[in-house]
Amino acid sequence: MKRIFTAFMLLLAGFAASAQNSLLSPDGTYVYEKRDTCDLFMDVYDPADGSEETFMGHRKPTIIFMFGGGFISGQRDNQSYNPWFRQFTENGYRVISIDYRLGLKGASKMGIAQVNLLDKAIHMAVEDLFSATNFILENAEQLGVERDNIVISGSSAGAITVMQAEYEVANRTSYASVLPQDFNYAGVMSFAGAILSRKGKVKYETAPCPTMMLHGTADKIVPYRQIALFNLGFYGGGKLVDRFKKFGYDYNMYHFIDYGHEIAGSMHTTFDLQLDFLEKNVIQGKKRIIEAWISDPDVWKGSQLKSLKDIYN
């Protein structure tokens, strides 16, 4: 298998029976890219034994996940994500959680004045996502992945990255030129993401793939609406949905009323919404547009994350 290190199982220390369930271990860990400063790894979690790997006669997609952390910190194997990975594998999905370079590591503040640093950090992460995608495509048979059936997902900085990545693919920018011609993802799932544009309002040359966005209306970390100055803009879910709606793109948008950035950690508690999107919009290929405003105090209460520090550790 090209450039793959020997797969290994991650052994975890046992927990007291009354404390918590044992963590899900990856079925393989691989180096997908060697950068000048570091090696980048991915963890592959295969569908659980006995789980149903098809829906309505179609294979379920592989989910690539990118962790949160403001491009400052974070890990692909943060234990807070583990229950969500298990939900997917027990429902017959394969999850691949990837490293990416932290372009703002060591930064003390971030704002519009530091936009060039933010732009660089976002596109470094996009480059790494595309490298991981190429690695998966090159080794699809060995990994058990269908080449045209890959969904990208992310939390916070990871959500920004996957939204930006699909923007680059749909517009066939130089960043996306490293991917096979005519390749696109099967879907995007963004938990508090945004897109950085230097050309004014976000525009897509070709329609983006089916996209699911979840965003808190009171999010001040990744803006729910926008931060814009002349042609420079950072557009969150609450603004992007206007573009999707105007041009009739395929989307599910969930506005979480009065929630802040904690929606970035709501993957475990909104799993039913994700399954609905994957089964209908992605697997069945239905253009099913949903826009909903949700007021639910249990969305965060039931999360595996105790605080936002769990996202940014």
C-alpha positions in Angstrom: 0.0 0.0 0.0 1.6 3.3 -1.2 3.3 5.2 1.6 1.4 3.4 4.3 3.2 2.5 7.5 2.3 -0.7 9.1 -1.2 -0.4 10.7 -1.3 -0.7 14.4 -4.0 -1.0 17.0 -4.1 1.8 19.6 -4.1 0.1 23.1 -5.9 2.1 25.8 -5.6 1.8 29.5 -8.6 0.3 31.2 -11.1 2.4 33.1 -13.0 1.4 36.2 -16.3 -0.3 35.3 -18.3 2.4 37.0 -16.4 5.3 35.4 -17.1 5.0 31.6 -17.3 2.7 28.7 -14.1 1.6 27.0 -13.0 3.8 24.1 -13.2 2.8 20.5 -9.7 2.0 19.1 -8.8 2.7 15.5 -8.5 -0.3 13.2 -5.4 1.3 11.6 -3.3 4.4 11.9 -1.3 5.6 8.8 1.1 8.3 7.8 -0.6 10.1 4.9 1.8 12.9 4.4 5.3 13.9 5.4 5.7 17.6 5.7 8.9 19.4 6.4 7.9 20.0 10.0 5.9 16.9 10.9 4.4 13.6 9.8 0.6 13.7 9.4 -1.4 10.7 10.6 -4.9 9.4 10.1 -6.9 7.0 12.3 -9.3 4.6 10.5 -12.3 3.3 12.3 -14.0 0.6 10.3 -17.7 -0.3 10.5 -18.5 -2.4 13.6 -18.8 -6.1 13.1 -22.4 -7.0 12.3 -23.4 -3.4 11.5 -25.4 -2.7 8.3 -23.0 -1.1 5.8 -25.6 -0.4 3.2 -28.8 1.7 3.0 -31.5 1.2 0.4 -29.0 -0.9 -1.6 -26.2 1.7 -1.6 -22.9 1.6 0.4 -22.8 4.1 3.2 -20.1 6.8 2.7 -16.8 7.1 4.5 -16.7 10.1 6.9 -13.4 12.1 7.0 -13.3 14.2 10.3 -11.3 17.3 11.1 -11.0 18.2 14.8 -11.5 21.7 16.3 -9.1 24.0 18.1 -9.0 27.3 16.4 -6.0 26.2 14.3 -4.0 26.6 17.5 -4.5 23.2 19.2 -6.5 20.0 19.0 -5.9 16.3 18.3 -7.4 13.8 15.8 -7.8 11.3 18.7 -9.3 13.6 21.3 -11.3 11.3 23.5 -14.3 13.7 23.5 -15.0 12.7 19.9 -14.8 9.0 20.5 -18.5 8.4 21.4 -19.4 10.1 18.1 -17.0 7.9 16.1 -18.6 4.8 17.8 -22.1 6.0 16.8 -21.0 6.0 13.2 -19.2 2.7 13.2 -22.1 0.9 15.0 -24.3 2.3 12.2 -22.2 0.8 9.5 -20.1 3.9 8.6 -16.3 4.1 8.3 -14.7 7.2 10.0 -11.2 8.6 9.2 -10.0 11.2 11.7 -7.0 13.1 10.3 -4.2 15.3 11.6 -3.6 18.7 10.0 -1.0 21.4 10.5 -1.9 24.1 13.1 -1.1 27.3 11.3 -1.9 29.5 14.3 -0.1 27.5 17.0 1.4 30.0 19.4 -0.8 32.9 18.3 -2.0 35.1 21.2 -5.0 36.8 19.4 -6.9 36.6 16.2 -9.0 39.2 14.5 -9.5 41.0 11.1 -6.1 42.6 11.5 -4.5 39.1 11.5 -6.5 38.0 8.4 -3.4 37.0 6.5 -2.4 34.6 9.2 -5.9 33.2 9.4 -6.0 32.8 5.6 -2.7 30.9 5.7 -3.8 28.7 8.5 -7.1 27.8 6.8 -5.4 26.9 3.5 -2.6 24.9 5.2 -5.4 22.8 6.7 -7.2 22.6 3.3 -3.9 21.4 1.7 -3.6 18.7 4.3 -7.2 17.6 3.8 -6.6 17.3 0.1 -3.4 15.3 0.8 -5.4 13.0 3.0 -8.1 12.7 0.4 -5.5 11.7 -2.3 -4.0 9.2 0.0 -7.4 7.6 0.6 -8.2 7.6 -3.1 -4.9 6.0 -3.9 -5.4 3.3 -1.3 -9.2 3.1 -1.6 -9.4 -0.7 -2.1 -7.1 -1.5 0.8 -9.0 0.9 3.1 -12.4 -0.3 2.0 -13.4 3.1 0.7 -15.5 3.9 -2.4 -13.7 6.7 -4.3 -16.9 8.7 -5.1 -18.5 8.2 -1.7 -16.5 10.3 0.8 -18.1 12.9 3.1 -16.0 15.5 4.9 -16.9 16.8 8.3 -15.4 19.1 10.9 -15.8 20.9 14.2 -14.9 24.6 14.6 -11.6 25.1 12.8 -12.2 21.7 11.2 -15.6 22.9 10.0 -14.1 26.0 8.5 -11.6 23.8 6.7 -14.2 21.5 5.2 -16.4 24.4 4.1 -13.4 26.2 2.6 -12.3 23.0 0.9 -15.6 22.5 -0.9 -15.5 26.1 -1.9 -12.1 25.5 -3.5 -13.3 22.3 -5.2 -16.5 23.9 -6.6 -14.5 26.8 -7.9 -11.7 24.7 -9.3 -9.0 26.9 -7.6 -5.3 26.2 -7.7 -5.7 24.6 -4.2 -8.1 22.0 -5.6 -6.0 21.3 -8.6 -4.1 18.6 -6.7 -7.3 16.4 -6.6 -8.3 14.2 -9.5 -10.1 16.0 -12.3 -13.8 16.1 -11.8 -13.5 14.8 -8.2 -15.9 16.1 -5.6 -16.9 15.0 -2.2 -20.3 13.3 -1.7 -21.2 15.7 1.1 -20.1 18.2 3.8 -21.1 18.3 7.4 -20.1 21.6 9.2 -20.4 22.1 13.0 -19.9 25.9 13.4 -17.9 26.5 10.2 -17.4 29.5 7.9 -15.7 30.4 4.6 -13.0 33.1 4.0 -13.5 35.0 0.8 -11.3 37.8 -0.7 -13.8 38.3 -3.5 -16.8 39.6 -1.7 -19.9 37.4 -1.3 -19.3 33.6 -1.6 -19.9 32.4 -5.1 -19.7 28.9 -6.5 -18.7 28.3 -10.1 -20.4 24.9 -9.9 -22.9 23.8 -7.4 -21.4 22.5 -4.1 -22.1 19.0 -3.0 -24.9 18.4 -0.5 -24.0 20.4 2.6 -25.2 20.2 6.2 -24.5 23.2 8.5 -25.2 23.6 12.2 -24.5 27.0 13.8 -25.4 28.8 17.0 -27.1 32.2 16.4 -25.0 33.7 19.2 -21.6 32.3 18.1 -18.9 35.0 18.6 -15.9 32.7 17.9 -16.8 31.6 14.4 -19.3 34.3 13.3 -22.8 33.1 12.7 -23.4 35.8 10.1 -20.3 37.6 8.8 -17.3 39.8 9.4 -16.8 41.8 6.2 -14.6 44.7 5.1 -14.8 45.7 1.4 -14.1 42.4 -0.6 -12.8 40.6 2.4 -15.3 38.5 4.3 -15.6 35.7 6.8 -19.0 34.1 6.3 -20.6 31.8 8.8 -23.5 29.4 8.4 -26.2 32.0 9.0 -24.9 34.0 6.0 -23.9 31.1 3.7 -27.4 29.7 3.9 -28.7 32.8 2.1 -26.4 32.0 -0.9 -27.4 28.3 -0.8 -31.1 29.3 -0.8 -30.7 31.9 -3.5 -29.1 29.5 -6.0 -31.1 26.5 -5.0 -28.2 24.4 -3.7 -28.7 21.1 -1.8 -28.5 21.9 1.9 -29.7 21.2 5.4 -29.3 24.2 7.7 -29.9 24.1 11.5 -29.9 27.5 13.3 -29.5 26.8 17.1 -31.2 29.8 18.8 -29.1 31.7 21.4 -26.4 29.0 21.3 -22.8 30.1 20.9 -19.8 28.2 19.8 -20.7 25.1 21.8 -22.6 23.8 18.7 -19.1 23.0 17.4 -19.2 20.1 20.0 -22.8 19.0 19.3 -21.9 16.0 17.0 -22.9 13.4 19.5 -26.2 15.0 20.4 -27.4 15.8 16.9 -26.6 12.4 15.4 -30.1 11.8 14.3 -30.0 14.9 12.1 -26.7 13.7 10.6 -28.1 10.3 9.8 -31.1 11.8 8.1 -28.9 14.0 6.0 -26.6 11.1 5.0 -29.3 8.7 4.3 -31.5 11.0 2.2 -29.3 13.8 0.7 -26.1 11.8 0.3 -26.9 8.1 -0.1 -30.3 8.4 -1.9 -29.3 11.5 -3.7 -32.5 13.4 -2.9 -32.3 17.1 -3.1 -34.0 17.7 0.2 -33.7 21.3 1.5 -34.2 21.8 5.2 -33.9 25.0 7.2 -34.8 24.9 10.8 -34.5 27.1 13.9 -34.0 25.0 17.0 -34.3 25.9 20.6 -33.2 22.9 22.6 -31.5 23.1 26.0 -30.4 19.5 25.8 -28.3 19.9 22.7 -25.3 20.9 24.8 -26.4 19.2 28.0 -26.1 15.8 26.4 -22.8 16.5 24.8 -19.7 14.4 25.7 -17.8 17.8 25.9 -17.9 19.2 29.4 -16.9 22.7 28.3 -15.5 24.5 25.2 -12.0 23.8 26.7 -12.5 20.2 25.6 -12.6 21.5 22.0 -9.5 23.6 22.4 -7.2 21.4 24.4 
